[in-house]
Amino acid sequence: MGSVWLIGLMTICDMPEIREKSNEYKILKNYIVWAMIALGYPKNPGVLPEQRRSGGYYVGETKSEL
């Protein structure tokens, strides 16, 4: 399964196109969407990329493992 964080949505959540989509998902007008995540399986099999260590934190790790 692949995933990607879509951050920075709080700066565009009141744009008409974005608000229209928010309304479709029944997100209240006074709510601010800060981020979203897209999850899915690849259409075709591929090669997993090497895990990067650029200061990120991976779920399930402790600081001693970093």
Steps between C-alpha positions, in 0.01 A plus 500: 500500500625847421423827671569870469425788739337802341580782738439870472132465421411754769614775262268392219199347680280802423566501127168433322618174338637366828196611703272330247687171547492548879123543483473172306677327790271678749785696662342789687562853369664616823751211495850552363662204326867507595620191318385188321656167422461301181523122536492237232645199332711538185334421168806298397755320718817694556818521705484640851717811543773497762379645829643851546637646822473873444400596851158339473343280762347168403199371691593219736863608551645626821755780509777252581436328164546819300 
